[in-house]
Structure formats: structure tokens, C-alpha cells
């Protein structure tokens, strides 16, 4: 059997250890929260600067022609609709190829051989 003062000493040490752990965990949690707030503030600043209107107007180019949609397209001849779809698809592919060549030329990047349309 252990003396009574041992139990008092044991519980005092355990309670002080628990308090020390809680204080250190609280400090770490507070520092992490402050880092989170700082990162959120920086992200907000980045979003605010990204959302500002551009100084120069953006040129989106010529809008592509669109096939008729809705009820009028529902009653089209299937062969005619397929030809219009295929022509539009080929035009969209060509527009993407032209934009890709222009973008790579502007950046000074190497061009894909298939994009140069040499053959």
C-alpha cells in the first residue's frame, strides 16, 4: 500500500501535465488558425485583383455560325441535318487549329506538323 501523499503528488503531476498539454495544443491550434486566416486573406486579395476589369477590351473574334435549333431543326431532312452538322464540326476543328497555331506562334513554341497544314 502506497502512502497518501504519493497519490496527491501523482494527481498533481497528472493534472499539471494535462494543463501543459492543453496549453501547448491551444497555442498550436491558434497559430494554425492565424496561418489559415493569413492564407485566406491572400487568396481574397488574389481574387480581388483577378476580378478587376481588364484595361483593354477583349476581342473574342467572329462568332461562329450556328445551326438552327428548336422546332425548325426538328423537321429538317436528316441527310441535310447530318451534312450541316459535319460541315460545322469541320469548321470548328479548323478554327481550333488556327487558334492553336496563332497561340503557339505568339508564345514562340514549336508547332505540330499536323497543325501547319502543309500536306
Jmol script that loads the backbone (N, CA, C; Angstrom):
load data "model"
ATOM      1  N   UNK A   1       0.843  -1.176   0.000  1.00  0.00           N
ATOM      2  CA  UNK A   1       0.000   0.000   0.000  1.00  0.00           C
ATOM      3  C   UNK A   1       0.886   1.237   0.000  1.00  0.00           C
ATOM      4  N   UNK A   2       0.525   2.191  -0.883  1.00  0.00           N
ATOM      5  CA  UNK A   2       1.304   3.414  -1.018  1.00  0.00           C
ATOM      6  C   UNK A   2       0.774   4.487  -0.071  1.00  0.00           C
ATOM      7  N   UNK A   3       1.649   5.366   0.391  1.00  0.00           N
ATOM      8  CA  UNK A   3       1.188   6.419   1.315  1.00  0.00           C
ATOM      9  C   UNK A   3       0.289   7.431   0.604  1.00  0.00           C
ATOM     10  N   UNK A   4      -0.514   8.176   1.380  1.00  0.00           N
ATOM     11  CA  UNK A   4      -1.491   9.107   0.822  1.00  0.00           C
ATOM     12  C   UNK A   4      -0.834  10.257   0.085  1.00  0.00           C
ATOM     13  N   UNK A   5       0.337  10.704   0.516  1.00  0.00           N
ATOM     14  CA  UNK A   5       0.994  11.833  -0.138  1.00  0.00           C
ATOM     15  C   UNK A   5       1.464  11.474  -1.556  1.00  0.00           C
ATOM     16  N   UNK A   6       1.723  10.139  -1.786  1.00  0.00           N
ATOM     17  CA  UNK A   6       2.105   9.693  -3.130  1.00  0.00           C
ATOM     18  C   UNK A   6       0.955   9.917  -4.110  1.00  0.00           C
ATOM     19  N   UNK A   7      -0.271   9.600  -3.677  1.00  0.00           N
ATOM     20  CA  UNK A   7      -1.435   9.765  -4.539  1.00  0.00           C
ATOM     21  C   UNK A   7      -1.703  11.243  -4.816  1.00  0.00           C
ATOM     22  N   UNK A   8      -1.521  12.069  -3.842  1.00  0.00           N
ATOM     23  CA  UNK A   8      -1.696  13.509  -4.045  1.00  0.00           C
ATOM     24  C   UNK A   8      -0.653  14.013  -5.037  1.00  0.00           C
ATOM     25  N   UNK A   9       0.594  13.602  -4.841  1.00  0.00           N
ATOM     26  CA  UNK A   9       1.661  14.014  -5.747  1.00  0.00           C
ATOM     27  C   UNK A   9       1.408  13.503  -7.166  1.00  0.00           C
ATOM     28  N   UNK A  10       0.972  12.249  -7.272  1.00  0.00           N
ATOM     29  CA  UNK A  10       0.679  11.668  -8.590  1.00  0.00           C
ATOM     30  C   UNK A  10      -0.409  12.457  -9.299  1.00  0.00           C
ATOM     31  N   UNK A  11      -1.507  12.788  -8.617  1.00  0.00           N
ATOM     32  CA  UNK A  11      -2.596  13.516  -9.243  1.00  0.00           C
ATOM     33  C   UNK A  11      -2.211  14.960  -9.567  1.00  0.00           C
ATOM     34  N   UNK A  12      -1.392  15.562  -8.763  1.00  0.00           N
ATOM     35  CA  UNK A  12      -0.921  16.915  -9.064  1.00  0.00           C
ATOM     36  C   UNK A  12      -0.073  16.895 -10.320  1.00  0.00           C
ATOM     37  N   UNK A  13       0.813  15.925 -10.444  1.00  0.00           N
ATOM     38  CA  UNK A  13       1.656  15.814 -11.648  1.00  0.00           C
ATOM     39  C   UNK A  13       0.802  15.527 -12.872  1.00  0.00           C
ATOM     40  N   UNK A  14      -0.177  14.633 -12.762  1.00  0.00           N
ATOM     41  CA  UNK A  14      -1.055  14.328 -13.902  1.00  0.00           C
ATOM     42  C   UNK A  14      -1.870  15.548 -14.332  1.00  0.00           C
ATOM     43  N   UNK A  15      -2.420  16.288 -13.377  1.00  0.00           N
ATOM     44  CA  UNK A  15      -3.220  17.477 -13.714  1.00  0.00           C
ATOM     45  C   UNK A  15      -2.329  18.547 -14.338  1.00  0.00           C
ATOM     46  N   UNK A  16      -1.133  18.766 -13.795  1.00  0.00           N
ATOM     47  CA  UNK A  16      -0.220  19.746 -14.393  1.00  0.00           C
ATOM     48  C   UNK A  16       0.209  19.320 -15.796  1.00  0.00           C
ATOM     49  N   UNK A  17       0.443  18.032 -15.972  1.00  0.00           N
ATOM     50  CA  UNK A  17       0.784  17.535 -17.322  1.00  0.00           C
ATOM     51  C   UNK A  17      -0.345  17.755 -18.299  1.00  0.00           C
ATOM     52  N   UNK A  18      -1.584  17.492 -17.851  1.00  0.00           N
ATOM     53  CA  UNK A  18      -2.737  17.715 -18.714  1.00  0.00           C
ATOM     54  C   UNK A  18      -2.883  19.196 -19.056  1.00  0.00           C
ATOM     55  N   UNK A  19      -2.699  20.073 -18.081  1.00  0.00           N
ATOM     56  CA  UNK A  19      -2.798  21.506 -18.335  1.00  0.00           C
ATOM     57  C   UNK A  19      -1.706  21.970 -19.299  1.00  0.00           C
ATOM     58  N   UNK A  20      -0.493  21.449 -19.122  1.00  0.00           N
ATOM     59  CA  UNK A  20       0.596  21.805 -20.037  1.00  0.00           C
ATOM     60  C   UNK A  20       0.272  21.353 -21.462  1.00  0.00           C
ATOM     61  N   UNK A  21      -0.257  20.123 -21.588  1.00  0.00           N
ATOM     62  CA  UNK A  21      -0.642  19.619 -22.906  1.00  0.00           C
ATOM     63  C   UNK A  21      -1.726  20.486 -23.535  1.00  0.00           C
ATOM     64  N   UNK A  22      -2.738  20.857 -22.770  1.00  0.00           N
ATOM     65  CA  UNK A  22      -3.826  21.673 -23.304  1.00  0.00           C
ATOM     66  C   UNK A  22      -3.336  23.059 -23.713  1.00  0.00           C
ATOM     67  N   UNK A  23      -2.438  23.650 -22.944  1.00  0.00           N
ATOM     68  CA  UNK A  23      -1.899  24.967 -23.291  1.00  0.00           C
ATOM     69  C   UNK A  23      -1.088  24.872 -24.583  1.00  0.00           C
ATOM     70  N   UNK A  24      -0.227  23.859 -24.697  1.00  0.00           N
ATOM     71  CA  UNK A  24       0.583  23.721 -25.912  1.00  0.00           C
ATOM     72  C   UNK A  24      -0.281  23.405 -27.129  1.00  0.00           C
ATOM     73  N   UNK A  25      -1.298  22.559 -26.953  1.00  0.00           N
ATOM     74  CA  UNK A  25      -2.211  22.260 -28.062  1.00  0.00           C
ATOM     75  C   UNK A  25      -2.993  23.508 -28.460  1.00  0.00           C
ATOM     76  N   UNK A  26      -3.397  24.310 -27.484  1.00  0.00           N
ATOM     77  CA  UNK A  26      -4.116  25.549 -27.790  1.00  0.00           C
ATOM     78  C   UNK A  26      -3.243  26.538 -28.540  1.00  0.00           C
ATOM     79  N   UNK A  27      -1.975  26.642 -28.144  1.00  0.00           N
ATOM     80  CA  UNK A  27      -1.064  27.544 -28.852  1.00  0.00           C
ATOM     81  C   UNK A  27      -0.883  27.092 -30.283  1.00  0.00           C
ATOM     82  N   UNK A  28      -0.703  25.779 -30.481  1.00  0.00           N
ATOM     83  CA  UNK A  28      -0.519  25.263 -31.846  1.00  0.00           C
ATOM     84  C   UNK A  28      -1.778  25.480 -32.684  1.00  0.00           C
ATOM     85  N   UNK A  29      -2.923  25.249 -32.090  1.00  0.00           N
ATOM     86  CA  UNK A  29      -4.185  25.466 -32.791  1.00  0.00           C
ATOM     87  C   UNK A  29      -4.364  26.939 -33.154  1.00  0.00           C
ATOM     88  N   UNK A  30      -4.029  27.845 -32.257  1.00  0.00           N
ATOM     89  CA  UNK A  30      -4.141  29.274 -32.518  1.00  0.00           C
ATOM     90  C   UNK A  30      -3.213  29.697 -33.654  1.00  0.00           C
ATOM     91  N   UNK A  31      -1.965  29.202 -33.640  1.00  0.00           N
ATOM     92  CA  UNK A  31      -1.024  29.548 -34.711  1.00  0.00           C
ATOM     93  C   UNK A  31      -1.509  29.016 -36.065  1.00  0.00           C
ATOM     94  N   UNK A  32      -2.023  27.794 -36.066  1.00  0.00           N
ATOM     95  CA  UNK A  32      -2.568  27.245 -37.312  1.00  0.00           C
ATOM     96  C   UNK A  32      -3.746  28.045 -37.828  1.00  0.00           C
ATOM     97  N   UNK A  33      -4.609  28.487 -36.911  1.00  0.00           N
ATOM     98  CA  UNK A  33      -5.760  29.291 -37.301  1.00  0.00           C
ATOM     99  C   UNK A  33      -5.320  30.635 -37.865  1.00  0.00           C
ATOM    100  N   UNK A  34      -4.300  31.228 -37.267  1.00  0.00           N
ATOM    101  CA  UNK A  34      -3.796  32.512 -37.771  1.00  0.00           C
ATOM    102  C   UNK A  34      -3.178  32.340 -39.157  1.00  0.00           C
ATOM    103  N   UNK A  35      -2.474  31.227 -39.395  1.00  0.00           N
ATOM    104  CA  UNK A  35      -1.927  30.962 -40.732  1.00  0.00           C
ATOM    105  C   UNK A  35      -3.056  30.782 -41.743  1.00  0.00           C
ATOM    106  N   UNK A  36      -4.125  30.108 -41.320  1.00  0.00           N
ATOM    107  CA  UNK A  36      -5.275  29.921 -42.195  1.00  0.00           C
ATOM    108  C   UNK A  36      -5.909  31.260 -42.553  1.00  0.00           C
ATOM    109  N   UNK A  37      -6.068  32.134 -41.584  1.00  0.00           N
ATOM    110  CA  UNK A  37      -6.636  33.455 -41.864  1.00  0.00           C
ATOM    111  C   UNK A  37      -5.744  34.265 -42.795  1.00  0.00           C
ATOM    112  N   UNK A  38      -4.422  34.157 -42.608  1.00  0.00           N
ATOM    113  CA  UNK A  38      -3.493  34.873 -43.482  1.00  0.00           C
ATOM    114  C   UNK A  38      -3.588  34.359 -44.911  1.00  0.00           C
ATOM    115  N   UNK A  39      -3.652  33.033 -45.073  1.00  0.00           N
ATOM    116  CA  UNK A  39      -3.780  32.451 -46.409  1.00  0.00           C
ATOM    117  C   UNK A  39      -5.109  32.833 -47.051  1.00  0.00           C
ATOM    118  N   UNK A  40      -6.176  32.865 -46.259  1.00  0.00           N
ATOM    119  CA  UNK A  40      -7.478  33.266 -46.793  1.00  0.00           C
ATOM    120  C   UNK A  40      -7.458  34.727 -47.231  1.00  0.00           C
ATOM    121  N   UNK A  41      -6.764  35.579 -46.479  1.00  0.00           N
ATOM    122  CA  UNK A  41      -6.644  36.984 -46.877  1.00  0.00           C
ATOM    123  C   UNK A  41      -5.872  37.144 -48.169  1.00  0.00           C
ATOM    124  N   UNK A  42      -4.781  36.376 -48.317  1.00  0.00           N
ATOM    125  CA  UNK A  42      -4.009  36.436 -49.560  1.00  0.00           C
ATOM    126  C   UNK A  42      -4.833  35.928 -50.741  1.00  0.00           C
ATOM    127  N   UNK A  43      -5.591  34.860 -50.525  1.00  0.00           N
ATOM    128  CA  UNK A  43      -6.447  34.338 -51.593  1.00  0.00           C
ATOM    129  C   UNK A  43      -7.516  35.361 -51.967  1.00  0.00           C
ATOM    130  N   UNK A  44      -8.061  36.039 -50.981  1.00  0.00           N
ATOM    131  CA  UNK A  44      -9.050  37.077 -51.268  1.00  0.00           C
ATOM    132  C   UNK A  44      -8.449  38.229 -52.061  1.00  0.00           C
ATOM    133  N   UNK A  45      -7.209  38.608 -51.722  1.00  0.00           N
ATOM    134  CA  UNK A  45      -6.538  39.667 -52.483  1.00  0.00           C
ATOM    135  C   UNK A  45      -6.294  39.237 -53.922  1.00  0.00           C
ATOM    136  N   UNK A  46      -5.884  37.976 -54.097  1.00  0.00           N
ATOM    137  CA  UNK A  46      -5.665  37.476 -55.457  1.00  0.00           C
ATOM    138  C   UNK A  46      -6.971  37.461 -56.253  1.00  0.00           C
ATOM    139  N   UNK A  47      -8.051  37.033 -55.607  1.00  0.00           N
ATOM    140  CA  UNK A  47      -9.342  37.008 -56.299  1.00  0.00           C
ATOM    141  C   UNK A  47      -9.806  38.425 -56.631  1.00  0.00           C
ATOM    142  N   UNK A  48      -9.572  39.372 -55.727  1.00  0.00           N
ATOM    143  CA  UNK A  48      -9.981  40.753 -55.985  1.00  0.00           C
ATOM    144  C   UNK A  48      -9.204  41.332 -57.157  1.00  0.00           C
ATOM    145  N   UNK A  49      -7.899  41.041 -57.229  1.00  0.00           N
ATOM    146  CA  UNK A  49      -7.118  41.557 -58.349  1.00  0.00           C
ATOM    147  C   UNK A  49      -7.482  40.853 -59.655  1.00  0.00           C
ATOM    148  N   UNK A  50      -7.874  39.578 -59.576  1.00  0.00           N
ATOM    149  CA  UNK A  50      -8.253  38.853 -60.783  1.00  0.00           C
ATOM    150  C   UNK A  50      -9.625  39.282 -61.294  1.00  0.00           C
ATOM    151  N   UNK A  51     -10.478  39.780 -60.415  1.00  0.00           N
ATOM    152  CA  UNK A  51     -11.829  40.159 -60.808  1.00  0.00           C
ATOM    153  C   UNK A  51     -11.920  41.592 -61.322  1.00  0.00           C
ATOM    154  N   UNK A  52     -10.840  42.339 -61.258  1.00  0.00           N
ATOM    155  CA  UNK A  52     -10.865  43.703 -61.771  1.00  0.00           C
ATOM    156  C   UNK A  52     -11.032  43.665 -63.287  1.00  0.00           C
ATOM    157  N   UNK A  53     -11.773  44.609 -63.844  1.00  0.00           N
ATOM    158  CA  UNK A  53     -11.960  44.599 -65.300  1.00  0.00           C
ATOM    159  C   UNK A  53     -10.642  44.884 -66.015  1.00  0.00           C
ATOM    160  N   UNK A  54     -10.509  44.280 -67.175  1.00  0.00           N
ATOM    161  CA  UNK A  54      -9.290  44.452 -67.953  1.00  0.00           C
ATOM    162  C   UNK A  54      -9.219  45.869 -68.500  1.00  0.00           C
ATOM    163  N   UNK A  55      -7.995  46.383 -68.661  1.00  0.00           N
ATOM    164  CA  UNK A  55      -7.821  47.736 -69.165  1.00  0.00           C
ATOM    165  C   UNK A  55      -8.211  47.811 -70.645  1.00  0.00           C
ATOM    166  N   UNK A  56      -7.858  46.779 -71.402  1.00  0.00           N
ATOM    167  CA  UNK A  56      -8.187  46.738 -72.825  1.00  0.00           C
ATOM    168  C   UNK A  56      -9.369  45.798 -73.039  1.00  0.00           C
ATOM    169  N   UNK A  57     -10.268  46.150 -73.959  1.00  0.00           N
ATOM    170  CA  UNK A  57     -11.385  45.231 -74.221  1.00  0.00           C
ATOM    171  C   UNK A  57     -10.874  43.943 -74.864  1.00  0.00           C
ATOM    172  N   UNK A  58     -11.532  42.851 -74.543  1.00  0.00           N
ATOM    173  CA  UNK A  58     -11.137  41.545 -75.055  1.00  0.00           C
ATOM    174  C   UNK A  58     -11.821  41.314 -76.396  1.00  0.00           C
ATOM    175  N   UNK A  59     -11.049  40.914 -77.395  1.00  0.00           N
ATOM    176  CA  UNK A  59     -11.594  40.607 -78.713  1.00  0.00           C
ATOM    177  C   UNK A  59     -11.809  39.100 -78.796  1.00  0.00           C
ATOM    178  N   UNK A  60     -13.050  38.698 -78.893  1.00  0.00           N
ATOM    179  CA  UNK A  60     -13.373  37.276 -78.956  1.00  0.00           C
ATOM    180  C   UNK A  60     -13.456  36.775 -80.392  1.00  0.00           C
ATOM    181  N   UNK A  61     -13.202  37.615 -81.355  1.00  0.00           N
ATOM    182  CA  UNK A  61     -13.227  37.182 -82.741  1.00  0.00           C
ATOM    183  C   UNK A  61     -14.647  37.126 -83.278  1.00  0.00           C
ATOM    184  N   UNK A  62     -14.775  36.525 -84.434  1.00  0.00           N
ATOM    185  CA  UNK A  62     -16.064  36.401 -85.100  1.00  0.00           C
ATOM    186  C   UNK A  62     -16.813  35.217 -84.505  1.00  0.00           C
ATOM    187  N   UNK A  63     -18.064  35.435 -84.192  1.00  0.00           N
ATOM    188  CA  UNK A  63     -18.867  34.347 -83.654  1.00  0.00           C
ATOM    189  C   UNK A  63     -19.163  33.336 -84.758  1.00  0.00           C
ATOM    190  N   UNK A  64     -19.047  32.046 -84.457  1.00  0.00           N
ATOM    191  CA  UNK A  64     -19.302  31.035 -85.487  1.00  0.00           C
ATOM    192  C   UNK A  64     -20.784  30.968 -85.826  1.00  0.00           C
ATOM    193  N   UNK A  65     -21.058  30.556 -87.046  1.00  0.00           N
ATOM    194  CA  UNK A  65     -22.453  30.374 -87.448  1.00  0.00           C
ATOM    195  C   UNK A  65     -22.996  29.151 -86.729  1.00  0.00           C
ATOM    196  N   UNK A  66     -24.231  29.248 -86.366  1.00  0.00           N
ATOM    197  CA  UNK A  66     -24.843  28.143 -85.629  1.00  0.00           C
ATOM    198  C   UNK A  66     -25.974  27.536 -86.456  1.00  0.00           C
ATOM    199  N   UNK A  67     -26.121  26.239 -86.296  1.00  0.00           N
ATOM    200  CA  UNK A  67     -27.225  25.552 -86.962  1.00  0.00           C
ATOM    201  C   UNK A  67     -28.524  25.918 -86.262  1.00  0.00           C
ATOM    202  N   UNK A  68     -29.621  25.932 -86.979  1.00  0.00           N
ATOM    203  CA  UNK A  68     -30.891  26.249 -86.335  1.00  0.00           C
ATOM    204  C   UNK A  68     -31.222  25.215 -85.271  1.00  0.00           C
ATOM    205  N   UNK A  69     -31.791  25.682 -84.188  1.00  0.00           N
ATOM    206  CA  UNK A  69     -32.157  24.793 -83.097  1.00  0.00           C
ATOM    207  C   UNK A  69     -33.640  24.937 -82.818  1.00  0.00           C
ATOM    208  N   UNK A  70     -34.172  23.973 -82.133  1.00  0.00           N
ATOM    209  CA  UNK A  70     -35.573  24.052 -81.747  1.00  0.00           C
ATOM    210  C   UNK A  70     -36.463  23.309 -82.712  1.00  0.00           C
ATOM    211  N   UNK A  71     -37.684  23.784 -82.834  1.00  0.00           N
ATOM    212  CA  UNK A  71     -38.689  23.078 -83.624  1.00  0.00           C
ATOM    213  C   UNK A  71     -38.328  23.072 -85.100  1.00  0.00           C
ATOM    214  N   UNK A  72     -37.755  24.159 -85.623  1.00  0.00           N
ATOM    215  CA  UNK A  72     -37.415  24.200 -87.048  1.00  0.00           C
ATOM    216  C   UNK A  72     -36.377  23.131 -87.384  1.00  0.00           C
ATOM    217  N   UNK A  73     -35.437  22.894 -86.488  1.00  0.00           N
ATOM    218  CA  UNK A  73     -34.424  21.882 -86.736  1.00  0.00           C
ATOM    219  C   UNK A  73     -35.002  20.477 -86.594  1.00  0.00           C
ATOM    220  N   UNK A  74     -36.087  20.352 -85.874  1.00  0.00           N
ATOM    221  CA  UNK A  74     -36.683  19.045 -85.644  1.00  0.00           C
ATOM    222  C   UNK A  74     -37.255  18.459 -86.929  1.00  0.00           C
ATOM    223  N   UNK A  75     -37.722  19.326 -87.812  1.00  0.00           N
ATOM    224  CA  UNK A  75     -38.371  18.857 -89.026  1.00  0.00           C
ATOM    225  C   UNK A  75     -37.472  18.940 -90.246  1.00  0.00           C
ATOM    226  N   UNK A  76     -36.171  19.095 -90.040  1.00  0.00           N
ATOM    227  CA  UNK A  76     -35.234  19.127 -91.172  1.00  0.00           C
ATOM    228  C   UNK A  76     -35.049  17.734 -91.729  1.00  0.00           C
ATOM    229  N   UNK A  77     -34.641  17.697 -92.976  1.00  0.00           N
ATOM    230  CA  UNK A  77     -34.301  16.423 -93.606  1.00  0.00           C
ATOM    231  C   UNK A  77     -33.074  15.851 -92.891  1.00  0.00           C
ATOM    232  N   UNK A  78     -33.077  14.590 -92.473  1.00  0.00           N
ATOM    233  CA  UNK A  78     -31.944  14.023 -91.732  1.00  0.00           C
ATOM    234  C   UNK A  78     -30.618  14.098 -92.485  1.00  0.00           C
ATOM    235  N   UNK A  79     -30.643  13.890 -93.800  1.00  0.00           N
ATOM    236  CA  UNK A  79     -29.401  13.971 -94.569  1.00  0.00           C
ATOM    237  C   UNK A  79     -28.861  15.405 -94.584  1.00  0.00           C
ATOM    238  N   UNK A  80     -29.772  16.360 -94.740  1.00  0.00           N
ATOM    239  CA  UNK A  80     -29.358  17.767 -94.728  1.00  0.00           C
ATOM    240  C   UNK A  80     -28.829  18.170 -93.343  1.00  0.00           C
ATOM    241  N   UNK A  81     -29.475  17.690 -92.301  1.00  0.00           N
ATOM    242  CA  UNK A  81     -29.028  17.989 -90.944  1.00  0.00           C
ATOM    243  C   UNK A  81     -27.661  17.372 -90.687  1.00  0.00           C
ATOM    244  N   UNK A  82     -27.415  16.147 -91.155  1.00  0.00           N
ATOM    245  CA  UNK A  82     -26.124  15.486 -90.980  1.00  0.00           C
ATOM    246  C   UNK A  82     -25.032  16.257 -91.723  1.00  0.00           C
ATOM    247  N   UNK A  83     -25.317  16.708 -92.962  1.00  0.00           N
ATOM    248  CA  UNK A  83     -24.327  17.479 -93.722  1.00  0.00           C
ATOM    249  C   UNK A  83     -23.999  18.790 -93.016  1.00  0.00           C
ATOM    250  N   UNK A  84     -25.025  19.458 -92.481  1.00  0.00           N
ATOM    251  CA  UNK A  84     -24.799  20.718 -91.760  1.00  0.00           C
ATOM    252  C   UNK A  84     -23.977  20.469 -90.493  1.00  0.00           C
ATOM    253  N   UNK A  85     -24.262  19.377 -89.802  1.00  0.00           N
ATOM    254  CA  UNK A  85     -23.511  19.047 -88.589  1.00  0.00           C
ATOM    255  C   UNK A  85     -22.058  18.741 -88.915  1.00  0.00           C
ATOM    256  N   UNK A  86     -21.834  17.945 -89.944  1.00  0.00           N
ATOM    257  CA  UNK A  86     -20.459  17.608 -90.335  1.00  0.00           C
ATOM    258  C   UNK A  86     -19.689  18.838 -90.800  1.00  0.00           C
ATOM    259  N   UNK A  87     -20.355  19.725 -91.553  1.00  0.00           N
ATOM    260  CA  UNK A  87     -19.685  20.951 -92.009  1.00  0.00           C
ATOM    261  C   UNK A  87     -19.340  21.840 -90.815  1.00  0.00           C
ATOM    262  N   UNK A  88     -20.257  21.960 -89.866  1.00  0.00           N
ATOM    263  CA  UNK A  88     -19.996  22.760 -88.674  1.00  0.00           C
ATOM    264  C   UNK A  88     -18.870  22.167 -87.837  1.00  0.00           C
ATOM    265  N   UNK A  89     -18.845  20.846 -87.742  1.00  0.00           N
ATOM    266  CA  UNK A  89     -17.786  20.184 -86.976  1.00  0.00           C
ATOM    267  C   UNK A  89     -16.433  20.417 -87.626  1.00  0.00           C
ATOM    268  N   UNK A  90     -16.377  20.289 -88.945  1.00  0.00           N
ATOM    269  CA  UNK A  90     -15.115  20.535 -89.649  1.00  0.00           C
ATOM    270  C   UNK A  90     -14.673  21.988 -89.475  1.00  0.00           C
ATOM    271  N   UNK A  91     -15.635  22.921 -89.504  1.00  0.00           N
ATOM    272  CA  UNK A  91     -15.301  24.333 -89.331  1.00  0.00           C
ATOM    273  C   UNK A  91     -14.778  24.595 -87.915  1.00  0.00           C
ATOM    274  N   UNK A  92     -15.401  23.979 -86.902  1.00  0.00           N
ATOM    275  CA  UNK A  92     -14.930  24.157 -85.526  1.00  0.00           C
ATOM    276  C   UNK A  92     -13.528  23.579 -85.342  1.00  0.00           C
ATOM    277  N   UNK A  93     -13.264  22.433 -85.947  1.00  0.00           N
ATOM    278  CA  UNK A  93     -11.928  21.833 -85.868  1.00  0.00           C
ATOM    279  C   UNK A  93     -10.901  22.753 -86.516  1.00  0.00           C
ATOM    280  N   UNK A  94     -11.243  23.320 -87.657  1.00  0.00           N
ATOM    281  CA  UNK A  94     -10.320  24.228 -88.356  1.00  0.00           C
ATOM    282  C   UNK A  94     -10.086  25.496 -87.531  1.00  0.00           C
ATOM    283  N   UNK A  95     -11.150  26.033 -86.923  1.00  0.00           N
ATOM    284  CA  UNK A  95     -10.997  27.229 -86.087  1.00  0.00           C
ATOM    285  C   UNK A  95     -10.075  26.952 -84.902  1.00  0.00           C
ATOM    286  N   UNK A  96     -10.219  25.781 -84.278  1.00  0.00           N
ATOM    287  CA  UNK A  96      -9.332  25.425 -83.160  1.00  0.00           C
ATOM    288  C   UNK A  96      -7.888  25.295 -83.635  1.00  0.00           C
ATOM    289  N   UNK A  97      -7.679  24.716 -84.817  1.00  0.00           N
ATOM    290  CA  UNK A  97      -6.334  24.551 -85.348  1.00  0.00           C
ATOM    291  C   UNK A  97      -5.697  25.910 -85.613  1.00  0.00           C
ATOM    292  N   UNK A  98      -6.462  26.829 -86.186  1.00  0.00           N
ATOM    293  CA  UNK A  98      -5.936  28.165 -86.473  1.00  0.00           C
ATOM    294  C   UNK A  98      -5.589  28.892 -85.171  1.00  0.00           C
ATOM    295  N   UNK A  99      -6.477  28.810 -84.171  1.00  0.00           N
ATOM    296  CA  UNK A  99      -6.188  29.461 -82.886  1.00  0.00           C
ATOM    297  C   UNK A  99      -4.961  28.846 -82.215  1.00  0.00           C
ATOM    298  N   UNK A 100      -4.805  27.528 -82.326  1.00  0.00           N
ATOM    299  CA  UNK A 100      -3.659  26.856 -81.723  1.00  0.00           C
ATOM    300  C   UNK A 100      -2.364  27.292 -82.393  1.00  0.00           C
ATOM    301  N   UNK A 101      -2.364  27.393 -83.725  1.00  0.00           N
ATOM    302  CA  UNK A 101      -1.168  27.839 -84.451  1.00  0.00           C
ATOM    303  C   UNK A 101      -0.828  29.273 -84.065  1.00  0.00           C
ATOM    304  N   UNK A 102      -1.841  30.156 -84.005  1.00  0.00           N
ATOM    305  CA  UNK A 102      -1.588  31.555 -83.629  1.00  0.00           C
ATOM    306  C   UNK A 102      -1.066  31.661 -82.203  1.00  0.00           C
ATOM    307  N   UNK A 103      -1.642  30.887 -81.279  1.00  0.00           N
ATOM    308  CA  UNK A 103      -1.215  30.934 -79.883  1.00  0.00           C
ATOM    309  C   UNK A 103       0.227  30.439 -79.732  1.00  0.00           C
ATOM    310  N   UNK A 104       0.548  29.333 -80.414  1.00  0.00           N
ATOM    311  CA  UNK A 104       1.913  28.812 -80.309  1.00  0.00           C
ATOM    312  C   UNK A 104       2.912  29.746 -80.980  1.00  0.00           C
ATOM    313  N   UNK A 105       2.511  30.395 -82.066  1.00  0.00           N
ATOM    314  CA  UNK A 105       3.406  31.348 -82.728  1.00  0.00           C
ATOM    315  C   UNK A 105       3.644  32.558 -81.827  1.00  0.00           C
ATOM    316  N   UNK A 106       2.609  32.998 -81.135  1.00  0.00           N
ATOM    317  CA  UNK A 106       2.754  34.151 -80.245  1.00  0.00           C
ATOM    318  C   UNK A 106       3.648  33.824 -79.052  1.00  0.00           C
ATOM    319  N   UNK A 107       3.621  32.591 -78.596  1.00  0.00           N
ATOM    320  CA  UNK A 107       4.441  32.182 -77.458  1.00  0.00           C
ATOM    321  C   UNK A 107       5.831  31.710 -77.872  1.00  0.00           C
ATOM    322  N   UNK A 108       6.069  31.570 -79.175  1.00  0.00           N
ATOM    323  CA  UNK A 108       7.365  31.104 -79.642  1.00  0.00           C
ATOM    324  C   UNK A 108       7.561  29.613 -79.431  1.00  0.00           C
ATOM    325  N   UNK A 109       6.462  28.863 -79.405  1.00  0.00           N
ATOM    326  CA  UNK A 109       6.555  27.421 -79.196  1.00  0.00           C
ATOM    327  C   UNK A 109       6.619  26.702 -80.534  1.00  0.00           C
ATOM    328  N   UNK A 110       7.106  25.485 -80.477  1.00  0.00           N
ATOM    329  CA  UNK A 110       7.186  24.661 -81.688  1.00  0.00           C
ATOM    330  C   UNK A 110       5.775  24.275 -82.130  1.00  0.00           C
ATOM    331  N   UNK A 111       5.593  24.215 -83.437  1.00  0.00           N
ATOM    332  CA  UNK A 111       4.293  23.868 -83.987  1.00  0.00           C
ATOM    333  C   UNK A 111       4.209  22.368 -84.243  1.00  0.00           C
ATOM    334  N   UNK A 112       2.992  21.845 -84.132  1.00  0.00           N
ATOM    335  CA  UNK A 112       2.765  20.458 -84.509  1.00  0.00           C
ATOM    336  C   UNK A 112       2.756  20.383 -86.024  1.00  0.00           C
ATOM    337  N   UNK A 113       3.328  19.325 -86.573  1.00  0.00           N
ATOM    338  CA  UNK A 113       3.403  19.184 -88.020  1.00  0.00           C
ATOM    339  C   UNK A 113       2.005  19.132 -88.621  1.00  0.00           C
ATOM    340  N   UNK A 114       1.089  18.439 -87.954  1.00  0.00           N
ATOM    341  CA  UNK A 114      -0.269  18.321 -88.488  1.00  0.00           C
ATOM    342  C   UNK A 114      -0.991  19.669 -88.483  1.00  0.00           C
ATOM    343  N   UNK A 115      -0.630  20.575 -87.565  1.00  0.00           N
ATOM    344  CA  UNK A 115      -1.290  21.880 -87.493  1.00  0.00           C
ATOM    345  C   UNK A 115      -0.855  22.825 -88.610  1.00  0.00           C
ATOM    346  N   UNK A 116       0.317  22.593 -89.171  1.00  0.00           N
ATOM    347  CA  UNK A 116       0.819  23.520 -90.185  1.00  0.00           C
ATOM    348  C   UNK A 116       0.106  23.381 -91.515  1.00  0.00           C
ATOM    349  N   UNK A 117      -0.617  22.295 -91.707  1.00  0.00           N
ATOM    350  CA  UNK A 117      -1.439  22.062 -92.925  1.00  0.00           C
ATOM    351  C   UNK A 117      -0.579  22.170 -94.190  1.00  0.00           C
ATOM    352  N   UNK A 118       0.590  21.501 -94.153  1.00  0.00           N
ATOM    353  CA  UNK A 118       1.485  21.533 -95.304  1.00  0.00           C
ATOM    354  C   UNK A 118       1.135  20.487 -96.348  1.00  0.00           C
ATOM    355  N   UNK A 119       0.449  19.453 -95.938  1.00  0.00           N
ATOM    356  CA  UNK A 119       0.137  18.355 -96.872  1.00  0.00           C
ATOM    357  C   UNK A 119      -1.336  18.375 -97.200  1.00  0.00           C
TER     358      UNK A 119
END
end "model"
wireframe off; spacefill off
backbone 0.3
color backbone group
